[in-house]
Amino acid sequence: IVTVRNCDGTTSRVTPAATTAPTTTVTNAQLQGSALTWWNSHMRAVGQDVAYAMPWAALKRMITSRYCPRSEIQKLESEFWNLKVKGLDLSNYNHRFQELALMCGRMFPEEAKKVERYIGGLPDMI
């Protein structure tokens, strides 16, 4: 089960299908509010088989374009780029870094670049 965090702070839960093909199964009971309404509308438009066979990357793009306006994504990317440890609070830094890394994945498609960004936010004394 994957929890998708919307830019407005709400979450939707998505269950990837257990197959070798990169498909996604969305369980309607796990979606809430406008996300549930959107998913039901999408399923009616394309058909259940097509909707459930959608690759995860395509679903992620659709959810992002629907629930995360470009201006909000830019704010998150700016926060990610400027994220630093406050004092010695590594726990909150780690948590927020992981959240932002999931929401801003296109900023650092290579793991090595993401590691560089992580290290760049650490205090010099570490």
N, C-alpha and C positions, 0 to 999 in steps of 0.2 A: 504494500500500500504506500502510495506517495502522497504526501500532503502538499498541495499547491497553495502557497501564500499569495493572496491577491495584494495589489498595491494599497488597497484600502484597509489592510490589516485582517480581513476575513480570510478564511481558508476553505479549500475544497479538497476532498480526498479522492485520489485516483488509484485504481488497482491495475497495474500492468498485467497483461496476460502472460501465463507461464508457457510460452512457446519459444521455439528457436527464432522465429521471425519477430522483428521489433514492432509488436502491436500493443495496443493499449485497450483495456477494458475499463469502462467507467461504470461504477455501480451507482445508479441513480439515488439510492437511499443515502449515500455518503455526500452527495452534493446538496448544498443548501441555498435557499433564497434565490437570487437572480441567477446563480450558477446552475441550479437545477432547472430553472425555466429555460435558460439558454441551451442546456444540453438536450432537454426534451424537444425543443424546437429544432435543433440540429438533427436529432435522430429522425424526426418526422420528415424533414427536408431530404435527407440522403438515404434513409432506410437504416434499420437497426444493424444489419450485417455490415454495411459499409462503415457506419459509425464505429462499431466495435473493432473493425479491422484497421482502423486508422493508426499509423505509426505514432509512437510517443512524441517524436520531434514535431510532427504536424499538429498534434493536440496541444502541445506546449506553446507553439506559435499562435494557435487560435486563442487559447486562454490568455496569453500575454497581450495579444492585440485587442482583445475584448475588455480585459480588466486592468490593464496597466498602460495608461496613456503614455506617449513618448516623453512628455514633460516629467512624469513621475519616474520613469526609467532613468532619465538623465540625472535626476536628483539622487537616485540610488547609486548610479555609477560614480557620481561625484563623491558621495559619502564613502563608497568603496575605495576610490582612489586616495582619499585623504584619511582613511581610518587609521587611528593610532591607539596604542594602549594608553589608557588613562591611569596614571600612577603606576601601580603594580597589579592592576586588575586584569590578569591574563584570561580568567574565566569568561568575563563579559566580552573581551576582545575576540577570543576564540569563537564564542557563540555568534556574535554579530558578523564576524568574518565569514563563517559558514553560511549564515543566512544570505548575506550579500553575494557570496560566491555562487549560490544557487540561483538567485534572481538576476545576476549580472554575468552569467556564464560566458557570454560572447566577448566580454572584455579580455579574458585570459583563456583562450581555447586550449593553450598548452599548459600542462600541469607545472612545468618549470617556471613559467611566467607568474602563475598564481602563487607559487612558493616564494618567488622574489618579492611579490607584493606583500605577502604575509610577513616576511622578514623585515621589509621596509617599514612596517607599522610597529615593530618592536622597539623598546627603548634601547639606547646604545649600550647600556650596562648588561644587557642579556647576551 
